[in-house]
């Protein structure tokens, strides 16, 4: 069969299917998906492609308070920056989204649309209609396990709601698989981690197997150990500030992100970042300064010689101590951007051993409450350089 014959057959099929059907095309005519940063350099490269894929279904799963929603909001801001003509829809099924909190992460709130449907059926219908407008580049569903069905509100709910949530989420998953690709958007489902009763430390959550199957990337989000993974408020003399109960006031925490499923890269890699929920000398939100400084050194972008760090972009070509390097990047946004780009480029090139940067683990085993996959935490590195 010649290429001419193949094109003739494809044209005949597409004509018979009509203009509303998805056309059949040769592979060379299929557009590759865009990639959007998660706002975390280590997570971007743990995924394996430098960010999250558009036109795919994504899951952020973890315990309450682990940072799933804030990560989704960080992605929303990146999407709005990447697509100036697009919008984001946040389907808040749990009716708990705090608008003032959203404003801390999303800069262009005029393109951030929120809906709070009464039940899961209404939410699915809303998603289908919104996706088909082609206006939205990201649709966030919060949450998979918190979607009550109409039957759950009925007087005799106990007679007919068994597996009701999973049935609705199965329909949602099938729609999302198709509509994300056809209407060029990313779908993020926020989900709650459930206790694994089997004893094998496998990651489980609501939604059923159809939801897991639909996800191209599943990210397990978990806080670091409380003893080493918490940052407390300090005063101008670097002394801890205590609350009315006499205990130190936490302002940030360490976050581990494990890729438990990926159809775009190798699953099992673990990213790591620090997150601050109050303004402080390290900033707010994901600590980009720490990520860039730590990964620039780990990848060899910045040469380490004893306590000295060397690179032509650093004033005088070198600086003594990682804490001073952190301060330099914090004070110089352009320098931070340049080191971020250089570090990302070398991580994408495959020229460095990624096992020390985003460690590979068993994707079937959930993150535990044990120590970080890395041997030293950021706090330990800061202590060493002070």
Legacy VTK file of the C-alpha trace (Angstrom):
# vtk DataFile Version 3.0
C-alpha trace
ASCII
DATASET POLYDATA
POINTS 386 float
0.000 0.000 0.000
1.329 3.448 -0.952
1.153 6.617 1.155
-1.300 7.987 -1.418
-3.624 5.014 -0.878
-3.369 5.369 2.899
-4.245 9.082 2.740
-7.215 8.303 0.504
-8.556 5.705 2.955
-8.095 8.054 5.928
-9.915 10.865 4.111
-12.818 8.543 3.301
-13.088 7.376 6.927
-12.917 10.919 8.310
-15.580 12.072 5.853
-17.872 9.197 6.808
-17.382 9.876 10.549
-18.293 13.567 10.203
-16.688 16.780 11.384
-17.629 16.251 15.065
-15.685 12.997 15.359
-11.993 12.842 16.201
-10.100 12.332 12.918
-7.673 9.504 12.314
-4.150 10.722 11.517
-0.712 9.322 10.878
1.565 9.528 13.916
3.690 12.314 12.444
0.610 14.577 12.393
-0.222 14.021 16.077
0.873 17.013 18.147
3.062 16.219 21.181
1.675 17.267 24.537
2.891 20.446 26.192
4.680 20.268 29.543
3.852 22.587 32.459
6.053 22.981 35.519
4.717 21.955 38.924
6.608 24.926 40.404
9.001 22.452 42.065
12.251 21.743 40.229
12.813 18.383 41.939
9.237 17.193 41.316
9.423 18.270 37.661
12.378 15.965 37.137
11.073 13.172 39.345
8.187 12.984 36.864
10.838 12.474 34.201
9.902 15.047 31.555
10.456 18.345 33.351
6.871 18.867 34.509
3.298 17.622 34.115
1.895 16.669 30.692
-1.053 18.547 29.224
-3.998 16.553 27.822
-3.636 13.993 30.591
-5.282 13.018 33.915
-3.133 13.638 37.013
-3.654 12.634 40.655
-2.257 14.264 43.800
-2.872 11.862 46.682
-1.862 12.125 50.328
-2.881 12.669 53.942
-4.876 15.754 55.010
-2.559 18.744 55.330
0.222 17.166 53.277
0.167 19.947 50.658
-1.955 18.490 47.828
-4.163 21.551 47.339
-1.293 24.031 47.565
0.625 22.004 44.981
-2.427 22.050 42.697
-2.721 25.827 43.146
0.970 26.224 42.307
0.363 24.253 39.104
-2.664 26.461 38.372
-0.481 29.569 38.524
2.047 27.966 36.167
-0.729 27.033 33.718
-2.100 30.593 33.685
1.400 31.917 33.035
1.936 29.412 30.217
-1.441 30.027 28.538
-2.318 33.763 28.678
-5.611 33.157 26.840
-6.679 30.161 28.935
-8.434 29.780 32.266
-8.483 27.409 35.244
-11.608 25.803 36.716
-11.564 24.615 40.333
-14.436 22.238 41.127
-14.637 22.488 44.911
-16.872 19.548 45.837
-15.864 19.730 49.498
-16.858 23.434 49.601
-13.764 24.291 51.617
-11.639 26.376 49.258
-10.456 29.575 50.952
-10.303 32.401 48.407
-7.720 34.460 50.311
-5.459 31.397 50.382
-5.868 30.971 46.613
-4.767 34.567 46.054
-1.429 33.816 47.692
-0.605 31.316 44.925
-2.593 32.438 41.886
-1.644 35.879 40.604
-4.278 36.259 37.861
-7.445 35.480 39.816
-9.676 36.893 37.049
-8.943 33.714 35.043
-9.386 31.388 38.023
-12.990 30.110 38.070
-14.503 28.325 41.083
-17.595 26.119 41.269
-19.057 24.455 44.366
-21.559 21.847 43.092
-24.021 20.210 45.455
-23.279 16.612 44.495
-20.980 14.459 42.374
-23.452 14.059 39.501
-23.748 17.841 39.139
-19.961 18.131 39.267
-19.462 15.556 36.484
-22.022 17.336 34.299
-20.284 20.655 34.985
-16.909 19.168 34.048
-18.210 17.837 30.719
-19.749 21.170 29.747
-16.760 23.240 30.871
-14.218 20.991 29.134
-16.075 21.150 25.825
-15.918 24.955 25.737
-12.182 24.709 25.103
-11.650 27.710 27.402
-9.998 25.889 30.289
-6.400 24.653 30.257
-6.594 23.135 33.735
-9.545 21.681 35.638
-9.003 20.700 39.283
-11.386 18.276 41.033
-11.275 18.525 44.851
-11.725 15.851 45.896
-12.112 12.310 44.549
-13.096 10.865 47.915
-15.157 13.852 49.008
-17.747 13.724 46.235
-21.196 12.917 47.753
-23.722 11.345 45.415
-27.375 12.382 45.148
-28.349 9.089 46.743
-26.308 10.029 49.787
-28.714 12.898 50.415
-31.816 10.751 50.025
-33.848 9.607 53.018
-33.154 5.944 52.311
-29.523 6.423 51.405
-28.487 3.359 53.361
-30.348 1.179 50.838
-28.658 2.385 47.714
-25.313 4.111 48.088
-22.928 1.161 48.265
-19.953 1.999 45.994
-21.877 5.046 44.775
-18.824 7.301 44.838
-16.712 4.820 42.876
-19.406 4.502 40.221
-19.539 8.277 39.703
-15.736 8.572 39.685
-15.594 5.752 37.115
-17.779 7.862 34.803
-15.636 10.931 35.544
-12.423 9.024 34.763
-13.715 7.867 31.389
-14.868 11.355 30.425
-11.599 12.921 31.591
-9.472 10.469 29.596
-11.264 11.475 26.408
-11.981 15.165 26.975
-8.512 16.162 28.217
-6.982 15.029 24.940
-9.695 16.391 22.656
-9.989 19.822 24.293
-6.339 20.306 25.317
-6.466 20.622 29.078
-4.987 18.967 32.133
-7.231 17.373 34.744
-5.937 17.167 38.330
-7.846 15.045 40.819
-7.004 15.615 44.488
-7.415 12.441 46.508
-7.084 11.258 50.112
-4.687 8.539 51.120
-6.319 5.608 52.902
-4.825 3.181 55.421
-3.619 0.007 53.699
-5.208 -2.838 55.659
-3.181 -5.468 53.811
-0.013 -4.592 55.721
2.085 -4.260 52.545
2.341 -0.429 52.670
0.617 -0.077 49.311
-0.904 3.307 48.443
-4.689 3.196 48.395
-7.405 5.809 48.017
-11.039 6.348 46.966
-12.162 6.234 43.361
-11.761 2.618 42.364
-9.540 0.967 39.772
-11.013 2.923 36.857
-9.717 6.177 38.356
-6.215 4.750 38.913
-6.201 3.401 35.353
-7.202 6.802 33.921
-4.315 8.654 35.583
-1.194 9.169 33.486
0.716 10.468 36.521
-0.010 9.777 40.214
1.920 11.807 42.781
2.002 10.750 46.430
2.429 13.900 48.541
3.671 13.488 52.108
5.106 15.694 54.837
8.597 14.959 56.097
9.354 13.736 59.623
8.216 16.240 62.242
11.552 16.098 64.091
13.673 17.164 61.111
11.082 18.324 58.575
9.557 21.337 60.320
10.672 24.989 60.324
9.622 27.206 63.224
9.129 30.945 63.475
12.181 32.870 64.692
12.689 36.484 65.753
15.358 38.963 64.619
17.913 37.355 66.936
17.211 33.901 65.413
15.433 32.652 68.547
12.310 30.526 68.254
9.013 32.362 68.766
6.590 30.484 70.993
2.811 30.636 70.990
0.396 31.074 73.885
0.751 27.368 74.682
4.498 27.739 75.089
5.279 25.653 71.999
7.291 26.827 68.958
5.169 28.120 66.066
5.606 26.049 62.865
5.744 28.087 59.642
6.925 25.489 57.149
7.570 21.856 56.497
9.417 19.441 54.269
7.429 17.752 51.497
8.250 14.519 49.676
6.580 13.771 46.341
6.784 10.229 44.997
5.756 9.254 41.479
3.760 6.079 42.089
2.525 5.845 38.492
3.745 7.438 35.285
3.034 6.801 31.622
5.487 9.549 30.618
8.563 8.473 32.604
9.906 5.966 35.104
7.764 5.693 38.266
9.285 5.483 41.724
11.386 8.655 41.830
11.058 10.935 44.858
11.239 14.718 44.740
11.664 16.950 47.765
11.021 20.588 48.634
10.311 22.857 51.571
6.988 24.679 51.834
6.298 27.777 53.940
2.733 28.731 54.894
3.785 32.097 56.353
6.015 34.832 54.984
9.525 34.602 56.410
13.133 35.137 55.388
12.962 32.014 53.192
9.907 33.329 51.302
6.408 31.873 50.950
5.136 28.690 49.331
7.618 26.302 47.699
11.172 27.274 48.609
12.599 27.770 45.119
15.839 29.210 46.490
16.631 26.031 48.429
15.722 23.775 45.514
17.871 25.664 43.031
20.879 25.986 45.358
20.717 22.351 46.467
20.193 20.910 42.985
22.723 23.235 41.322
25.371 21.806 43.654
24.142 18.208 43.328
24.218 18.342 39.512
27.652 19.966 39.381
26.377 23.195 37.849
28.009 24.844 40.843
31.396 23.369 41.725
31.992 22.603 45.385
35.550 22.766 46.726
35.516 22.342 50.482
33.358 25.157 51.800
33.669 27.194 48.588
31.081 27.232 45.809
32.276 28.259 42.359
30.589 29.361 39.133
31.229 32.251 36.700
27.764 33.738 37.448
28.645 34.153 41.144
30.209 37.565 41.912
34.000 37.110 41.962
33.427 33.582 40.707
33.025 31.989 44.128
31.307 32.268 47.498
32.084 30.672 50.858
29.312 28.482 52.315
25.914 27.320 51.124
24.098 29.685 53.484
25.704 32.671 51.710
24.834 31.132 48.349
21.221 30.816 49.526
21.194 34.487 50.550
22.701 35.524 47.199
20.010 33.701 45.226
17.301 35.064 47.512
18.505 38.647 46.893
19.062 38.245 43.128
15.945 36.940 41.297
17.668 37.061 37.885
20.557 34.984 39.208
18.072 32.517 40.703
16.338 32.181 37.319
19.624 31.629 35.488
20.788 28.906 37.890
17.333 27.301 37.729
17.506 27.130 33.922
21.070 25.781 33.923
20.204 23.139 36.506
17.050 22.097 34.658
18.941 21.813 31.382
21.607 19.498 32.774
18.965 17.361 34.528
17.103 16.976 31.227
20.306 16.153 29.340
20.904 12.924 31.243
24.493 13.954 31.917
24.155 13.481 35.686
23.229 10.571 37.947
19.634 11.328 38.913
19.607 8.685 41.668
21.243 11.144 44.062
18.934 14.006 43.075
15.527 12.348 42.750
16.109 8.884 44.286
14.508 5.845 42.687
12.345 3.706 44.999
9.791 0.935 44.633
6.711 2.645 43.076
4.380 0.092 44.692
5.449 0.988 48.229
4.004 4.165 49.744
6.174 6.807 51.377
6.544 6.079 55.079
7.078 8.384 58.046
10.734 7.441 58.157
13.735 9.573 57.254
14.152 11.291 53.897
15.354 9.230 50.916
18.292 11.652 50.914
20.771 11.199 53.731
20.774 14.851 54.762
17.904 17.289 54.967
18.048 20.945 54.042
17.964 21.891 57.714
21.058 19.778 58.382
22.881 21.409 55.476
21.953 24.867 56.748
23.156 23.955 60.238
26.468 22.747 58.823
27.068 25.997 56.978
26.110 28.359 59.811
LINES 1 387
386 0 1 2 3 4 5 6 7 8 9 10 11 12 13 14 15 16 17 18 19 20 21 22 23 24 25 26 27 28 29 30 31 32 33 34 35 36 37 38 39 40 41 42 43 44 45 46 47 48 49 50 51 52 53 54 55 56 57 58 59 60 61 62 63 64 65 66 67 68 69 70 71 72 73 74 75 76 77 78 79 80 81 82 83 84 85 86 87 88 89 90 91 92 93 94 95 96 97 98 99 100 101 102 103 104 105 106 107 108 109 110 111 112 113 114 115 116 117 118 119 120 121 122 123 124 125 126 127 128 129 130 131 132 133 134 135 136 137 138 139 140 141 142 143 144 145 146 147 148 149 150 151 152 153 154 155 156 157 158 159 160 161 162 163 164 165 166 167 168 169 170 171 172 173 174 175 176 177 178 179 180 181 182 183 184 185 186 187 188 189 190 191 192 193 194 195 196 197 198 199 200 201 202 203 204 205 206 207 208 209 210 211 212 213 214 215 216 217 218 219 220 221 222 223 224 225 226 227 228 229 230 231 232 233 234 235 236 237 238 239 240 241 242 243 244 245 246 247 248 249 250 251 252 253 254 255 256 257 258 259 260 261 262 263 264 265 266 267 268 269 270 271 272 273 274 275 276 277 278 279 280 281 282 283 284 285 286 287 288 289 290 291 292 293 294 295 296 297 298 299 300 301 302 303 304 305 306 307 308 309 310 311 312 313 314 315 316 317 318 319 320 321 322 323 324 325 326 327 328 329 330 331 332 333 334 335 336 337 338 339 340 341 342 343 344 345 346 347 348 349 350 351 352 353 354 355 356 357 358 359 360 361 362 363 364 365 366 367 368 369 370 371 372 373 374 375 376 377 378 379 380 381 382 383 384 385
